[in-house]
Amino acid sequence: MGLTQQQLADAVGIKFQQIQKYETGMNRVSASRLWDIAQTLEVQPGYFFEGFEDEEGAAVETGDDLLSSKETLELLKTYYAIPETQRKRLFELARALVQAA
């Protein structure tokens, strides 16, 4: 999301070492802390569960909100890293591909 561990920790109100422990799995993340982190990162809490499966092997449902998916966020970041003139051409190409489909 573009934040350092220190920036995330500051925004959530904890020490960055705690963020490291969450990241490595040394400490569990409480529901309220997960909510705080999700709010700080501007994602839905379900974002952190994408790709997980339940006991029967079915994908865990996290909702149909495209803007909360990791793939969408990565695509948007990559898209806006492209220079504007090339980005406009890419956008027109995408539109043409959708219309042709």
QUIPEWO-V342222 format. One record per residue. RES is the residue in three letters. SS is DSSP state (H for helix, E for strand, - for the rest). Layout:
res: <RES | RES>
ss: <SS | SS>
This chain:
res: <MET | GLY | LEU | THR | GLN | GLN | GLN | LEU | ALA | ASP | ALA | VAL | GLY | ILE | LYS | PHE | GLN | GLN | ILE | GLN | LYS | TYR | GLU | THR | GLY | MET | ASN | ARG | VAL | SER | ALA | SER | ARG | LEU | TRP | ASP | ILE | ALA | GLN | THR | LEU | GLU | VAL | GLN | PRO | GLY | TYR | PHE | PHE | GLU | GLY | PHE | GLU | ASP | GLU | GLU | GLY | ALA | ALA | VAL | GLU | THR | GLY | ASP | ASP | LEU | LEU | SER | SER | LYS | GLU | THR | LEU | GLU | LEU | LEU | LYS | THR | TYR | TYR | ALA | ILE | PRO | GLU | THR | GLN | ARG | LYS | ARG | LEU | PHE | GLU | LEU | ALA | ARG | ALA | LEU | VAL | GLN | ALA | ALA>
ss: <- | - | - | - | H | H | H | H | H | H | H | H | - | - | - | H | H | H | H | H | H | H | H | H | - | - | - | - | - | - | H | H | H | H | H | H | H | H | H | H | H | - | - | - | H | H | H | H | H | - | - | - | E | - | - | - | - | - | E | - | - | - | - | - | - | H | H | H | - | H | H | H | H | H | H | H | H | H | H | H | H | - | - | H | H | H | H | H | H | H | H | H | H | H | H | H | H | H | H | H | ->
